[in-house]
Structure formats: structure tokens, C-alpha cells
Amino acid sequence: MAASSDDKPITPADILRDAGFAAVVAFGLFCLLLGFRTDQSANEIVLVGRPMLLAGAMLATFTISLLIGFLRRARQNAPAEASDHVSRFAAIEPFVKPVLLGFVVLFPVIAIQLSGWQGALKWIDNFGIQILIYVMLGWGLNVVVGLAGLLDLGYVAFYAVGAYSYALLATNFGLSFWLLLPIAGILAAFWGIILGFPVLRLRGDYLAVVTLAFGEIIRLVLINWVDFSNGYAGISSIPRPTFFGIPFNASDEGFAARFGLEFTPMYRTIFLFYLILALALLTAWVTTKLRRLPIGRAWEALREDEIACRALGINTVTTKLTAFAIGAGFGGFAGSFFAARQGFISPESFTFIESAQILAIVVLGGLGSLYGVVIAAVGIVGGFELLREFEWLQHLMKAWFDVDFDPTQYRALIFGLAMVLIMLWKPRGLVSTRTPSVALKETKAISGSLVKEGHG
């Protein structure tokens, strides 16, 4: 851009000029790719023009360029407004928590009232439970990445350990969900310690590569050790959790019969929703309490500067191992719930893209921010689920541009574009304020731009 320098102010004229230039470049790139289509007529190939599709691509490029330009302009003016934003967030923060918590607790009731019992199943399961699973995973990874500053690209491995621990022990030994839930978390934490020992001397990119390899090793073991994990076939008929021994089935001993209700699968879904909500809130509560303890302050010191952390006499070995263990334990809890909810698991559920999505939720939400993880999880996971509801967009693209367009096939493209836009607008995440874990007399939130994170 002509006004890319941080010293020179970006004006609306610069933004319009650059957006127009981007539209011209888009015309040169797409005039043959999108502007024409080849059809076979008799024994010859005929070129059919698609001017509307080409115009739509140019308009989309122009609009995106405008948006990027205004985001860069807002970012350029952000330092002068940072203190105002922080003070406004600090003012509304006491009201945000009870409002959000009340909405989430009443979400099943709201969904049933608006969509009925049949329609609410989709909203509670596909949106509510799915989003809460990723919120819990995001809060667990936030301990490792957000608080301790250890870049972990293999977090899905602990998710898989928790899921397979519950599935194997429940199917082979008939143990209950409530007994296996802590066992799955402990086993995942144990594997977190195993990962932590080899990477004690690694930082930055090297740490990311090793954790990525660890996640792939776990997945390949699950695929190839068929006698143990059943390979690609996965594990099916996993026992579902019960309401303190009362199953959610249509028998006379089931939940509906016990309480004199008409049987419906919705009762199990609502129970699972409140179960994952309780697990997510437990994760947030433990994380908040640990952050205020000496181990939490040691994590933050490690994140800011590991050399200074060593100079202060902090044992970085135990600090890193506790971060990996606790973060992995939360991933194991979420994995055991995932296996109980699905009733079937396979290695295809624990690929690298899952780790990337969880890490994106943490980074886009704001490192160390609980609220940011929630906002990012709702936007990413909920946004992907909403794409399934855009059938009208398929009909619109077919009518206007004569193109078979399925929004769900472009999830990766939309996800990447959203990451670019958010990083331009909020390079430190959606919630970049930072509240000190220890303060003298009064606790004040500070802007994330004043914190030198990631230099350890």
C-alpha cells in the first residue's frame, strides 16, 4: 500500500485507491479463470461467458481490500485510544460475567421455547455442546500457551488420550463415566509430563515442531496399533453417561419413566449440555485460582522472559512440567466427555487441524484471556456450524452466477480470511487487556500492547 508506513497516516483516499488497484488486479487474475466456462456442444467446445461471477469476484476483492484498509487505519490510531478501551472494558467487566453465565445456563430453555423440542435438539447439540467443548479445550491450552508461553501444536494428542482412555476402559471393564472422568484426566496429565521432559530446553519454533511431532505420533500409534485401538475402524458402542445411575433410555428404569415424563432423546442432550458446562466452568475456576498462586505467577514470568525467570531463582523445570500437565489434564477431561457424547471415536477425530483450530481460538481470543477464548470459540465453531444453514446462499449463487456453491466446502478459506482480518484489526487478540494477578491496593486492567509477551 502507498500508505503502509506506520509514520504516515492512512487516509480514506489511500484506502480507496488501493482497493481499486486490488479490484483491477483481481480482474487480471480471474478474467479467464472465472469469466469463462467451457461447455461441450456436439463435437466442439464452446466458451460461455460468466460476467456476473467475474464482477462478483472483483466486488468481493474491492470490499475486502476496503475492510483491510480501514482495519489498518484503526490499528494505526489504536495506541491513542488504548487506555479508553481498557477503562471501558474494566467498567463493564463486572456485568459481563453474570449476563453471559445466565444466558448459557438458560440456553436450552431459550432454544426449546424458540424452536420447540425437535428444533432445539440441533441448537443445543451442534451449537451449545460443540462450542462448550472447544471453550474447555481453549481454556486448557490457554494454560500452556497463554499463561506459560509454551507454543503447543500437539494439544489434540491429550484430547485423544482422554477419549481413548474412557472408551477402552468403559468398553472392556464396564467402568462408569464418573469414575473414568478423573482417570482420563490423570492419564492425559501423565502424558503431558512425558511430553514436557524432552522439551525442557526448547523454546519457540523448536518447541512447536516437537509438540507437533508428538501429536502426530499419538495419532499414528492409534492408527497402526490395531490390537489396542482397533485402528481406523475406531471404537464403537461406548457406554453413555447416566444421571447418577439412571440411564437415558425408554425402559421402565430410564430417566423419563423414573420422573413420570414422556420419553425423548432431548433429556440426554440437555444433561450432556449441563455436564460440559460444569466441566468448562471448573476449568475456568481452576485456571483463575492457579493464576493467583505462586505457580501461576511463575508461568507468567516464564512467558515474559525465561532468562529473567531463571535469574530470579524460579525452577523452570517444574514450572514447564506443571503447565503441560495441567493443560493436558483439562484436554483429557474434554476427550472423555467427547467419547461419551459421541459413542464412537476413531483417529480421524484427532488430526492436526483440531490442534490448529484450538490454538487459533486461544490466539485470536487473546493470550491469557478467558473471555477472549469464549468469543473466539463462538465465532469459529458456531460460524462453521452456521454455514450449514445457508441453503439460501446456494440457491442465490445458482440463480445469479450459475455456480454450484456449497458454503461448507469453503470453511478453510473463510477461516483463513477471518484470521487475517482479525490479526490486522486486533494483532494481540480480541480481548487484549491484561489484569495483573497480584496488585497493590487496587487491581487495574492494562492494555496488552504494554506487555512484552513471547520474548522468553
HELIX and SHEET records of a PDB file:
HELIX    1   1 PRO A   12  PHE A   30  1                                  19    
HELIX    2   2 PRO A   51  GLN A   76  1                                  26    
HELIX    3   3 ALA A   78  VAL A  105  1                                  28    
HELIX    4   4 PHE A  107  LYS A  122  1                                  16    
HELIX    5   5 TRP A  123  ILE A  129  3                                   7    
HELIX    6   6 GLN A  130  LEU A  141  1                                  12    
HELIX    7   7 ASN A  142  LEU A  147  3                                   6    
HELIX    8   8 VAL A  156  PHE A  173  1                                  18    
HELIX    9   9 PHE A  177  GLY A  196  1                                  20    
HELIX   10  10 PHE A  197  VAL A  199  5                                   3    
HELIX   11  11 GLY A  204  ASN A  224  1                                  21    
HELIX   12  12 VAL A  226  SER A  229  1                                   4    
HELIX   13  13 GLY A  231  ALA A  233  5                                   3    
HELIX   14  14 PHE A  255  ARG A  258  1                                   4    
HELIX   15  15 MET A  266  ARG A  292  1                                  27    
HELIX   16  16 PRO A  294  GLU A  304  1                                  11    
HELIX   17  17 GLU A  306  ALA A  311  1                                   6    
HELIX   18  18 THR A  316  GLN A  342  1                                  27    
HELIX   19  19 PRO A  347  SER A  349  5                                   3    
HELIX   20  20 PHE A  352  GLY A  365  1                                  14    
HELIX   21  21 LEU A  370  ALA A  377  1                                   8    
HELIX   22  22 VAL A  378  GLY A  382  3                                   5    
HELIX   23  23 GLY A  383  LEU A  386  1                                   4    
HELIX   24  24 LEU A  387  GLU A  389  5                                   3    
HELIX   25  25 GLU A  391  PHE A  401  1                                  11    
HELIX   26  26 PRO A  407  TYR A  410  5                                   4    
HELIX   27  27 ARG A  411  TRP A  425  1                                  15    
HELIX   28  28 GLY A  448  LEU A  450  5                                   3    
SHEET    1   A 2 PHE A  36  SER A  41  0                                        
SHEET    2   A 2 GLU A  44  GLY A  49 -1                                        
SHEET    1   B 2 THR A 433  ARG A 434  0                                        
SHEET    2   B 2 ILE A 446  SER A 447 -1                                        
END                                                                             
